[in-house]
């Protein structure tokens, strides 16, 4: 297999004799930002073989579906040679950074003015680990508001047959797809519901920012279940029927997602499906929507 040609800006970095030299020679913003996020102290002085490095860089560029290796691929190729664990982290951070850059484009989306609009559109985010009642609540709200529901799992299921999902890109890709769907609905002046784990603080903030930049109002709801036994029964007994996606997840996955949950510091609803009937949770969300419509805040 032939190596891909490097971009001229990447060529100089390929001449580095050590990891430290390679990192010092990076000039492209994406590559330098990525290097700054990594702890490279343990590999800084490691020697590099020019031929091995060039091949590794080519493989990393091919993996990301590009025809020319750039500086970020040089850094990934370097780590592919010297430290596979750091490589895994770098791949993930690169995808997160790309999603962050793309997010700025959706912040520029502006609403299409309509003379017959009765109120600003609303984004309702229903976030929480599996088995907390997010999807049930989303479905009922969709009927009440006649609003589309965009589910992270449905979008991931649609991508699965194409082999587009990797460990490093699945979450950033899913979050960005949701951002795009939300921005377009808001641009049309329509309410939208997000059904997602939403465990990352940054993702929740981005969805609020996109909503507000498009002239909409944002309602966030953290779905929980204080009865662990009931939650586990739900998770292990359900069959969701999402094309391309597992019928359910393991309880171990639920526990892992709990550990990944980042605190929600902005004002939001907390809806406990173990103590409140679904209808009461629906009422709380609709009441929050009504308050936004009345106050305009």
C-alpha positions in Angstrom: 0.0 0.0 0.0 1.4 3.4 -1.1 1.8 6.2 1.4 -0.5 9.2 1.0 1.3 12.5 0.0 1.7 14.9 2.9 0.5 18.4 2.6 3.4 20.9 2.2 2.8 22.3 5.7 3.1 18.7 7.1 6.3 17.8 5.2 8.7 19.7 7.5 7.3 17.9 10.6 8.0 14.6 9.0 11.7 15.4 9.2 11.7 15.5 13.0 14.1 13.1 14.7 12.3 13.0 18.1 8.7 13.5 19.3 9.7 16.7 20.9 11.1 18.1 17.6 8.0 17.0 15.8 5.6 18.8 18.3 7.8 21.9 18.3 7.5 22.0 14.5 3.7 22.0 14.4 2.3 25.3 13.2 -1.3 24.5 12.1 -3.9 25.6 14.7 -5.7 22.2 14.7 -2.4 20.3 15.3 -1.1 22.7 17.9 -4.4 22.7 19.8 -4.4 18.9 19.8 -0.8 18.7 21.1 -1.6 21.2 23.8 -4.4 18.9 25.2 -2.1 15.9 25.5 0.5 15.0 28.1 3.4 14.2 25.9 6.1 14.5 28.6 6.6 10.7 28.7 7.3 10.4 25.0 9.0 13.8 24.3 12.5 12.4 23.9 11.7 9.3 21.9 13.4 8.8 18.6 11.5 8.6 15.4 12.3 6.5 12.2 11.5 8.6 9.2 10.1 5.8 7.1 8.1 4.3 9.9 6.7 7.7 10.8 5.7 8.5 7.2 3.8 5.2 6.9 2.0 5.7 10.2 1.0 9.2 9.2 -0.4 7.9 6.0 -2.5 5.2 7.8 -3.9 7.8 10.1 -4.9 10.1 7.2 -6.5 7.2 5.4 -8.4 6.2 8.5 -10.0 9.6 8.5 -10.9 9.5 4.8 -8.6 12.2 3.5 -6.3 12.1 0.5 -3.5 14.3 1.9 -1.8 14.0 5.2 -1.9 17.2 7.3 -0.2 18.2 10.5 -2.8 16.7 12.8 -2.3 13.4 11.0 1.5 13.8 11.5 0.9 14.0 15.3 -1.5 11.0 15.2 1.0 9.0 13.2 3.8 9.9 15.6 1.7 8.6 18.5 0.8 5.5 16.5 4.5 4.7 16.5 5.4 5.6 20.1 2.3 5.3 22.3 -1.0 3.5 21.3 -2.8 4.7 24.5 -2.0 8.3 23.8 -3.0 7.7 20.2 -6.5 6.7 21.3 -6.9 9.8 23.4 -5.6 12.0 20.6 -8.0 10.5 18.1 -10.9 11.3 20.4 -9.8 14.8 21.2 -9.3 15.6 17.5 -12.9 14.6 16.7 -14.1 16.6 19.7 -12.2 19.6 18.4 -13.6 19.2 14.9 -17.1 19.2 16.3 -16.4 22.3 18.4 -15.3 24.1 15.2 -18.3 23.0 13.3 -20.6 24.2 16.2 -19.6 27.7 15.4 -21.2 27.4 12.0 -24.6 26.5 13.6 -24.3 29.5 15.9 -24.6 31.6 12.7 -28.0 30.1 11.8 -30.7 32.8 11.9 -34.4 32.3 12.0 -36.5 32.8 8.9 -38.9 35.6 9.7 -42.6 34.8 9.6 -45.3 37.4 10.1 -47.7 34.8 11.5 -45.3 33.5 14.2 -47.1 33.4 17.6 -44.1 32.8 19.8 -40.4 32.0 19.6 -39.6 28.3 19.0 -38.6 26.1 21.9 -35.9 23.4 22.3 -36.7 20.8 24.9 -33.6 18.8 26.0 -34.5 15.5 27.8 -31.2 14.2 29.2 -30.3 11.3 31.4 -28.8 7.9 31.6 -30.8 4.9 30.1 -34.0 3.8 31.8 -34.9 7.2 33.3 -38.0 7.7 31.1 -36.5 10.2 28.5 -38.0 8.5 25.4 -41.4 8.0 27.0 -41.6 11.6 28.0 -40.3 12.8 24.5 -43.0 10.8 22.7 -45.8 12.3 24.8 -44.4 15.8 24.5 -44.1 15.4 20.7 -47.8 14.6 20.5 -48.8 17.5 22.7 -46.6 20.1 20.9 -46.6 18.5 17.4 -42.8 18.8 17.5 -40.2 16.5 16.1 -38.1 14.3 18.4 -34.4 13.9 17.5 -33.0 10.9 19.3 -29.3 10.2 19.5 -29.8 6.5 19.3 -31.9 6.7 16.2 -29.3 8.8 14.5 -26.5 6.5 15.5 -28.5 3.5 14.3 -28.9 5.1 10.8 -25.1 5.5 10.6 -24.2 2.0 11.7 -24.7 0.2 8.3 -22.2 2.5 6.6 -19.4 1.7 9.0 -19.1 5.4 9.8 -18.9 5.0 13.5 -15.7 4.6 15.4 -14.8 4.7 19.0 -13.3 8.2 18.6 -16.0 9.8 16.6 -19.4 8.3 17.6 -20.2 10.8 20.4 -19.0 14.0 18.7 -20.7 12.9 15.4 -24.0 12.1 17.2 -24.0 15.4 19.1 -23.2 17.4 16.0 -26.0 15.6 14.0 -28.4 16.6 16.8 -27.1 20.2 16.7 -27.8 20.4 12.9 -31.3 18.9 13.3 -32.1 21.4 16.0 -30.7 24.4 14.2 -32.8 23.7 11.1 -36.1 23.3 13.0 -35.5 26.5 14.9 -34.6 28.3 11.7 -38.1 27.3 10.5 -39.7 28.6 13.7 -40.6 25.1 14.9 -40.3 23.6 18.4 -37.9 20.6 18.7 -37.2 17.9 21.3 -33.8 16.3 21.9 -33.8 12.8 23.4 -30.2 12.1 24.3 -28.0 11.0 27.2 -26.6 14.6 27.3 -24.1 13.6 29.9 -21.5 16.1 28.7 -21.9 19.6 30.1 -20.4 21.1 26.9 -23.0 19.5 24.7 -25.9 20.8 26.8 -24.4 24.3 26.7 -24.0 24.1 22.9 -27.6 23.1 22.3 -28.7 26.0 24.5 -26.4 28.4 22.6 -27.6 27.2 19.2 -31.2 27.6 20.4 -30.7 31.1 21.6 -28.7 32.3 18.6 -31.6 31.1 16.4 -34.0 33.2 18.4 -35.5 30.3 20.4 -36.0 29.4 24.0 -34.4 26.5 25.8 -35.9 24.1 28.4 -33.5 21.6 29.9 -34.8 18.6 31.9 -32.6 16.0 33.7 -34.5 12.7 33.8 -33.7 10.5 36.7 -35.0 7.4 38.4 -34.5 7.2 42.2 -35.7 3.6 42.2 -32.6 1.6 40.9 -34.5 -1.7 40.9 -37.3 -0.3 38.7 -34.8 1.4 36.4 -32.9 -1.9 35.9 -36.1 -3.8 35.2 -36.9 -1.2 32.5 -33.5 -1.3 30.9 -33.2 -5.1 30.8 -36.7 -5.7 29.7 -37.2 -3.3 26.9 -37.0 -3.7 23.1 -36.8 -0.3 21.5 -37.0 -1.4 17.9 -34.5 1.2 16.6 -33.2 0.1 13.2 -29.4 -0.6 13.3 -29.1 -0.2 17.0 -29.3 -2.6 20.0 -32.6 -3.3 21.5 -31.3 -2.3 24.9 -28.1 -1.8 26.9 -26.5 -3.7 29.8 -26.9 -2.5 33.3 -23.1 -2.2 33.4 -23.4 0.4 30.6 -25.9 2.4 32.7 -23.5 2.4 35.6 -20.7 3.5 33.4 -22.8 6.4 32.0 -23.6 7.5 35.5 -19.9 7.8 36.1 -19.5 10.0 33.0 -22.4 12.3 33.9 -21.1 15.9 34.3 -23.0 18.2 36.7 -25.7 20.4 35.2 -25.0 23.8 36.7 -27.4 25.8 34.7 -31.1 26.2 35.7 -33.1 23.1 34.6 -35.9 20.7 35.6 -35.2 17.5 37.4 -37.9 14.8 36.6 -37.9 11.6 38.7 -39.8 8.9 36.9 -39.9 6.8 40.1 -41.9 9.3 42.1 -43.9 11.1 39.5 -46.4 9.8 37.0 -45.5 10.4 33.3 -48.4 12.8 33.0 -47.0 15.0 35.9 -43.6 15.1 34.2 -45.2 16.2 31.0 -47.1 18.9 32.8 -43.9 20.2 34.4 -42.2 20.5 31.0 -45.2 22.2 29.3 -45.5 24.6 32.3 -41.8 25.6 31.7 -42.5 26.1 28.0 -45.5 28.3 28.9 -43.5 30.4 31.4 -40.9 31.1 28.7 -43.6 32.2 26.3 -45.1 34.5 28.9 -41.8 36.1 30.1 -39.8 35.9 26.9 -36.8 34.9 28.9 
